[in-house]
Amino acid sequence: MAQREDLEALLDAAELGAAARTKTRTVLKRLWLEPRAELVDYANRGVAIFKVQPDVPVAALHWGMAVATYPFFGKVAELIGRLSALQGDCASAEIHRRMSETYGEREGTYRMTNMVIQSQAGWGAVERVEKGRRVIRLVADKVDDAELTVWLIEAALRYAGKPLAISSLQSLPVLFPFNLTQSLAYLVSNSERLTVRAEGPGHRFVALSDSI
């Protein structure tokens, strides 16, 4: 798992304000310092990517870890990605409505959804406007690093809990803040962490390797 100095380095690279840094540190401690047992190796590989390539988008590392760890975070991300795909923004009320359909119409659902949206805003993925009534997706970060690209795809697979069509990887709603510039079919086909399966002519899917 990550060390405390690794976490501080990630926070330094994110260039957050004092308040945002404190809130983010609390969340990231849960993600990086005490990950679930099945995610320890995944977290370590994320830290290793940052140590070798410190200029990679830091938000991508936080995002991937959050998506892999918390289905609730992943669901909010997926909804924002889908709802903002055409016009670049969406209504907060629609996000809350759909989250309530999945998790129930409880105050906790509303509050946690707001907290996730705020975290995503703090990580530079979205901006809240009109007193929080609308959410605008910001310009996607380019992800050129092959290892980080595969790592993010692995996060999406862990969130989905099922194989994903290779043709869909370039526009996965849950990874909407990132522009994956590499040839994804090539990367997943050559990754030891991922397995490619053919299901009928022209239909190829990628799944987590059985070794993960």
C-alpha positions in Angstrom: 0.0 0.0 0.0 1.0 3.6 -0.4 3.2 5.4 2.2 2.2 8.7 3.8 5.0 10.5 1.9 3.6 9.2 -1.4 0.2 10.6 -0.5 1.7 14.0 0.3 3.6 14.0 -3.0 0.3 13.3 -4.8 -1.4 16.2 -2.9 1.6 18.5 -3.7 1.3 17.7 -7.4 -2.5 18.4 -7.4 -1.8 22.0 -6.2 -4.9 22.2 -4.0 -5.9 25.1 -1.7 -5.6 24.5 2.1 -9.3 23.6 2.6 -9.5 21.4 -0.4 -6.2 19.7 0.5 -7.5 18.8 4.0 -10.7 17.3 2.7 -8.9 15.5 -0.1 -6.3 14.1 2.3 -9.1 12.5 4.4 -10.6 10.8 1.4 -7.3 9.8 -0.1 -6.0 8.2 3.1 -8.9 5.8 2.8 -8.0 5.1 -0.8 -4.2 4.9 -0.7 -3.1 4.2 2.8 -5.7 1.7 3.8 -7.1 0.1 0.7 -9.1 -3.0 0.8 -7.0 -6.2 0.7 -7.9 -7.0 -3.0 -6.9 -3.4 -4.0 -3.5 -3.2 -2.2 -1.6 -4.3 -5.4 -3.7 -2.0 -7.5 -2.9 0.9 -5.3 0.8 0.1 -5.3 0.9 0.0 -9.0 -0.8 3.4 -9.2 1.9 4.8 -6.8 4.6 3.2 -8.9 3.3 4.9 -12.1 3.5 8.3 -10.3 7.0 7.6 -9.1 8.2 6.7 -12.6 6.1 9.3 -14.4 5.5 12.2 -12.0 4.1 14.3 -14.8 1.1 12.1 -15.4 -2.3 13.6 -14.5 -2.5 13.2 -10.7 -6.3 13.4 -10.9 -6.3 10.3 -13.0 -4.7 8.3 -10.2 -7.1 9.5 -7.6 -10.0 9.0 -10.0 -9.0 5.4 -10.8 -8.6 4.5 -7.2 -11.9 6.0 -6.2 -13.7 4.2 -9.1 -12.2 0.9 -8.2 -12.9 1.3 -4.5 -16.3 2.9 -4.2 -19.2 1.8 -6.5 -21.1 4.9 -5.3 -18.4 7.2 -6.6 -18.3 5.2 -9.9 -22.0 5.5 -10.3 -22.0 9.3 -9.9 -19.1 9.5 -12.4 -20.9 7.3 -14.9 -24.1 9.3 -14.6 -22.3 12.6 -15.1 -20.4 11.1 -18.1 -23.6 9.9 -19.7 -25.8 12.9 -19.0 -23.2 15.4 -20.1 -22.0 13.5 -23.2 -24.0 15.5 -25.7 -24.1 19.1 -24.4 -21.2 19.1 -21.9 -23.4 19.7 -18.9 -26.3 18.3 -16.9 -28.7 19.2 -14.1 -27.7 18.2 -10.6 -31.3 17.3 -9.9 -31.2 14.6 -12.6 -28.0 13.1 -11.1 -29.7 13.1 -7.7 -32.9 11.5 -9.1 -31.0 8.7 -10.8 -28.9 8.1 -7.7 -32.0 7.8 -5.6 -33.5 5.3 -8.0 -30.4 3.1 -7.4 -29.7 3.8 -3.7 -33.0 4.9 -2.4 -34.5 8.4 -1.6 -32.6 9.0 1.6 -30.9 12.1 2.9 -27.7 10.1 3.1 -27.9 9.4 -0.7 -28.4 13.1 -1.5 -25.6 14.2 0.8 -23.1 11.6 -0.4 -23.9 12.4 -4.0 -23.2 16.0 -3.3 -19.9 15.1 -1.7 -18.8 13.0 -4.7 -19.7 15.8 -7.1 -17.7 18.3 -5.0 -14.7 15.9 -4.9 -14.9 15.6 -8.7 -15.0 19.4 -8.9 -12.0 19.6 -6.6 -10.1 17.2 -8.9 -10.8 19.4 -11.9 -13.2 17.1 -13.7 -16.3 19.2 -13.4 -17.5 22.7 -12.4 -20.7 23.4 -10.5 -22.6 26.5 -11.8 -25.9 28.2 -11.2 -25.5 27.8 -7.4 -24.8 24.1 -7.9 -27.9 23.4 -10.0 -25.9 22.4 -13.0 -22.7 20.4 -13.5 -20.3 21.2 -16.4 -17.7 18.8 -17.5 -14.3 20.5 -18.0 -11.7 19.8 -20.7 -10.6 16.2 -20.4 -7.0 15.5 -19.4 -4.9 13.8 -22.0 -3.6 10.4 -20.8 -0.6 9.4 -23.0 1.1 7.0 -20.7 0.4 3.4 -21.6 0.7 2.0 -18.0 -1.7 4.6 -16.7 -4.1 4.0 -19.5 -4.3 0.3 -18.7 -4.5 1.0 -15.0 -7.6 3.3 -15.6 -9.2 0.7 -17.8 -8.7 -1.8 -15.0 -10.5 0.6 -12.6 -13.4 0.8 -15.0 -13.5 -3.0 -15.2 -13.5 -3.3 -11.4 -16.3 -0.9 -11.2 -18.4 -2.6 -13.9 -17.8 -6.1 -12.6 -18.1 -7.5 -16.0 -16.2 -7.6 -19.4 -16.4 -4.4 -21.5 -16.6 -4.1 -25.2 -13.2 -2.9 -26.6 -15.0 -0.6 -28.9 -16.5 1.2 -25.9 -13.3 1.9 -24.0 -12.5 5.2 -25.7 -15.8 6.7 -24.5 -16.5 5.0 -21.1 -18.8 7.4 -19.2 -17.1 6.5 -15.9 -13.8 7.8 -17.2 -15.2 10.9 -18.8 -12.5 13.3 -17.4 -9.8 11.6 -19.4 -8.8 11.5 -23.1 -7.1 8.1 -23.6 -4.9 8.8 -26.6 -3.2 5.4 -27.0 -4.5 2.5 -29.2 -6.6 0.8 -26.6 -7.2 -2.4 -28.5 -3.4 -2.8 -28.8 -2.8 -2.0 -25.1 -5.4 -4.3 -23.7 -4.4 -7.1 -26.0 -0.8 -6.9 -24.8 -1.5 -6.4 -21.1 -0.8 -9.2 -18.6 -3.5 -7.8 -16.3 -6.3 -8.0 -18.9 -7.8 -10.7 -21.0 -9.4 -10.2 -24.4 -12.3 -12.4 -25.4 -14.1 -12.8 -28.7 -17.8 -13.2 -28.6 -19.0 -13.5 -32.2 -17.6 -11.9 -35.4 -16.2 -8.4 -34.7 -17.2 -8.4 -31.0 -14.2 -8.4 -28.7 -14.4 -7.8 -25.0 -11.8 -7.1 -22.3 -11.9 -8.5 -18.8 -9.7 -8.7 -15.8 -7.1 -11.4 -15.9 -7.8 -14.4 -13.6 -4.5 -13.7 -11.9 -5.7 -10.3 -10.5 
